[in-house]
Amino acid sequence: MAETLSGPLDVLASGFAYAEDPRWRDGRLYFSDMYGGKVHRVDLAGRVETVLDLGDGTPSGLGFMPNGDLLVVSMFERVLLR
């Protein structure tokens, strides 16, 4: 198990194809599973929820509008989704 300055690291969630681009918002961590074609969010208890399924798409970069709307870059399709 790896250690940080504040102590050991714990696995919060697992089983993703290629998880990347974590963004913290409203008490949950949002991240894209690029090769899984989905965007998920997870709470500190480890409950994972899929918030977007792009099917064959490749979600990559994430962001949020000032009103809270999720922004997703679908990398190989070269589009920005809201």
C-alpha positions in Angstrom: 0.0 0.0 0.0 1.3 3.4 -0.9 1.7 6.2 1.7 1.2 9.9 1.4 2.1 12.7 3.8 -1.3 12.1 5.6 -1.1 8.3 5.7 -1.8 5.2 3.6 -3.9 5.4 0.5 -7.2 3.5 0.3 -9.0 2.2 -2.8 -12.2 4.2 -3.2 -13.5 2.4 -6.3 -12.1 0.0 -8.9 -13.0 -2.0 -12.0 -12.7 0.7 -14.7 -11.1 0.4 -18.1 -9.1 3.7 -17.9 -10.2 6.2 -15.2 -8.9 9.7 -15.6 -9.5 13.4 -15.1 -10.9 13.5 -11.6 -13.0 16.6 -10.6 -14.4 17.2 -7.2 -17.9 18.8 -7.0 -20.7 18.8 -4.4 -19.2 16.2 -2.2 -18.5 13.7 -5.0 -15.6 12.8 -7.3 -16.4 12.8 -11.0 -14.1 11.0 -13.4 -14.2 9.7 -16.9 -13.6 6.1 -17.8 -12.2 6.8 -21.3 -12.1 3.3 -22.7 -15.3 2.3 -20.8 -17.2 5.1 -22.6 -18.7 6.4 -19.3 -18.5 9.3 -16.8 -19.0 8.3 -13.2 -19.1 9.9 -9.8 -18.2 8.3 -6.5 -18.9 9.5 -2.9 -16.6 9.0 0.0 -18.4 5.8 1.0 -17.4 4.3 -2.4 -20.8 4.3 -4.0 -20.3 4.7 -7.7 -23.0 6.1 -10.0 -22.8 6.4 -13.8 -23.9 9.9 -14.9 -23.2 9.5 -18.6 -22.8 6.6 -21.0 -21.4 7.5 -24.4 -21.5 3.9 -25.7 -18.7 3.9 -28.2 -17.6 7.4 -27.3 -14.4 8.2 -25.4 -15.0 10.7 -22.6 -11.9 12.4 -21.5 -11.7 15.9 -20.0 -14.4 17.1 -17.6 -15.5 20.5 -16.4 -18.6 22.2 -15.0 -20.5 25.3 -16.1 -21.2 28.0 -13.5 -24.7 26.6 -13.2 -23.4 23.1 -12.5 -24.0 21.5 -15.9 -21.3 18.9 -16.7 -19.0 19.4 -19.7 -17.4 16.4 -21.3 -14.8 16.2 -24.1 -15.3 13.1 -26.2 -11.7 12.7 -27.4 -11.7 10.7 -30.6 -15.0 12.2 -31.7 -13.5 15.7 -31.2 -16.7 17.2 -29.6 -17.5 19.0 -26.5 -20.8 17.8 -24.8 -23.0 19.5 -22.2 
